[in-house]
Amino acid sequence: MVQAYILIQTEVGKAANVADQIAGIPGVTQAEDVTGPYDVIVRAEARNVDELGKLVVAQIQAVEGITRTLTCPIVHI
């Protein structure tokens, strides 16, 4: 299982709507609108890195109002 945080920038005024839409996507375990350089932070999980990439590109980035994403896979050192 691969887990990651996905940091998202949105259009002005769209953060809450983006977080609500992303929260309903299978594989997303948490989606919160936040303050700072990013507008939404998502925690997601997938079976492998390829599935995580598909989740981000095909589903999360397809949500209207997103301008940029940064995916940060979780590592256990």
PyMOL commands that set and color helices and strands:
alter all, ss='L'
color gray80, all
select helices_A, chain A and resi 15-23+49-60
alter helices_A, ss='H'
color red, helices_A
select strands_A, chain A and resi 2-10+28-33+40-46+66-73
alter strands_A, ss='S'
color yellow, strands_A
deselect
rebuild
show_as cartoon
